[in-house]
């Protein structure tokens, strides 16, 4: 009963994430942002880390992706670094140097966190819907009743079908 809240609220903390039902957003709390920034600063300054230092920050950044849509872009370098090490290095908790990619990811996280914090609970509808199709002979695309079509150049005929459909949509724009 101690964890139950009987008074209606519009913002509540759930599993470390703020749920804002008024603005329909998930957010990181200021305390959570500060804790992440502190760990990030330590890693960027020291430029070395052991598995026991990498794992918590990777977990923390991974758990934030519900509130920070671009979050996975900023911890991939750390995951790659951790996954590229041998079992001996990981088990013995050897400190490993952070590569340029991992350091840059951490810096970008810091630079973009305040702008990226806050993810909509509901996905918005697309503002523009484009339907496209492609074959080896040509392409076509339509949006809002306006369509266009054409044939491929000699160079474009070798495109993969998925890429060809993307080009069809791009040609419409």
C-alpha positions in Angstrom: 0.0 0.0 0.0 3.0 2.3 0.5 3.7 2.4 -3.2 0.1 3.0 -4.2 -1.0 6.6 -5.0 -4.7 7.3 -4.3 -4.6 11.0 -5.5 -4.9 11.5 -9.2 -1.7 12.9 -10.8 -0.8 13.9 -14.3 3.0 13.1 -14.0 4.2 10.0 -12.2 7.5 8.2 -12.0 7.4 4.6 -13.2 10.6 2.5 -13.4 12.7 5.6 -13.4 10.8 7.2 -16.3 8.4 10.1 -15.9 5.0 9.5 -17.5 3.3 12.8 -18.3 -0.4 12.1 -19.1 -1.2 15.7 -19.7 1.3 16.2 -22.5 1.3 12.5 -23.4 5.1 12.1 -23.1 7.7 9.8 -21.5 10.6 11.8 -19.9 13.8 11.3 -18.0 13.8 13.0 -14.6 16.4 15.8 -14.0 18.0 13.5 -11.5 18.3 10.7 -14.0 19.8 13.1 -16.6 22.3 14.3 -14.1 23.3 10.8 -13.1 23.8 9.8 -16.8 25.8 13.0 -17.5 28.0 12.3 -14.5 28.9 8.8 -15.6 29.3 10.0 -19.2 31.8 12.7 -18.1 33.8 10.2 -16.1 34.1 7.8 -19.1 35.0 10.6 -21.5 37.6 12.0 -19.1 39.2 8.7 -18.2 38.9 7.2 -21.8 39.3 3.8 -20.2 36.7 1.5 -18.7 36.2 -2.0 -17.4 33.2 -4.3 -17.9 31.9 -3.3 -14.5 32.0 0.3 -15.6 30.6 -0.2 -19.1 27.7 -2.5 -18.3 25.8 -0.1 -15.9 26.1 2.9 -18.3 25.0 0.8 -21.3 22.1 -0.6 -19.3 21.1 2.9 -18.2 21.3 4.3 -21.7 19.3 1.3 -23.0 16.6 1.7 -20.4 16.2 5.4 -21.4 15.2 4.7 -25.0 11.5 4.8 -24.1 12.0 8.5 -23.2 14.8 9.3 -25.7 13.9 8.2 -29.2 17.5 8.6 -30.5 19.0 6.9 -27.5 20.2 3.7 -29.3 22.3 5.9 -31.6 24.4 7.0 -28.7 25.2 3.7 -27.0 26.0 1.6 -30.0 29.7 2.5 -29.8 29.9 1.3 -26.2 28.1 -1.9 -27.0 30.4 -2.6 -29.9 33.4 -2.0 -27.8 32.2 -4.3 -25.0 31.2 -7.0 -27.5 34.5 -6.9 -29.3 36.6 -7.8 -26.3 37.7 -11.3 -25.4 36.2 -13.2 -22.6 39.5 -13.0 -20.7 39.4 -9.2 -20.8 35.8 -9.1 -19.7 36.1 -11.7 -16.9 39.3 -10.2 -15.4 37.7 -6.8 -15.5 40.7 -5.4 -17.4 40.4 -1.7 -18.3 40.0 -1.2 -22.0 40.6 2.1 -23.8 37.5 3.7 -25.3 37.8 4.1 -29.0 37.0 7.3 -30.9 33.5 6.0 -31.9 32.5 5.3 -28.3 33.8 8.7 -27.0 32.0 10.5 -29.8 28.8 8.7 -29.0 29.0 9.7 -25.4 29.7 13.3 -26.4 26.7 13.4 -28.8 24.5 11.9 -26.0 25.5 14.9 -23.8 25.0 17.4 -26.6 21.5 16.1 -27.5 20.0 14.8 -24.3 18.2 18.0 -23.3 16.8 18.3 -26.8 15.9 14.7 -27.3 14.5 14.0 -23.8 10.7 13.5 -24.1 9.2 10.9 -26.3 5.5 11.0 -27.3 3.4 8.2 -25.9 1.3 8.2 -29.0 2.9 8.0 -32.4 1.7 10.7 -34.7 0.2 10.0 -38.0 2.3 10.6 -41.1 1.9 14.0 -42.7 2.6 12.6 -46.1 1.8 9.2 -47.5 3.6 8.1 -50.6 2.8 4.8 -52.4 5.4 3.6 -54.8 6.2 0.6 -57.0 9.0 -0.4 -59.2 9.9 -3.1 -61.6 12.9 -3.8 -63.9 11.2 -1.7 -66.6 10.1 1.4 -64.7 8.7 3.0 -61.6 5.6 4.8 -60.4 4.5 6.7 -57.3 1.4 8.5 -56.0 0.5 10.8 -53.1 -2.8 12.6 -52.4 -4.1 11.6 -55.9 -1.0 13.1 -57.7 1.1 10.6 -59.4 4.1 10.2 -61.7 5.9 7.4 -63.4 8.9 6.8 -65.6 11.5 4.4 -66.9 14.9 3.7 -65.4 18.1 4.9 -66.9 20.6 2.3 -67.8 22.5 2.9 -64.6 19.4 2.6 -62.4 18.3 -0.7 -63.8 20.8 -2.5 -61.6 19.3 -1.1 -58.3 17.9 -3.5 -55.7 14.1 -3.5 -55.7 13.9 -2.0 -52.3 16.2 0.8 -53.3 14.3 1.2 -56.6 11.0 1.7 -54.7 12.7 4.4 -52.5 13.9 6.1 -55.7 10.3 6.0 -57.0 9.1 7.8 -53.9 11.9 10.3 -54.2 11.2 11.0 -57.8 7.6 11.9 -56.9 8.8 14.6 -54.5 
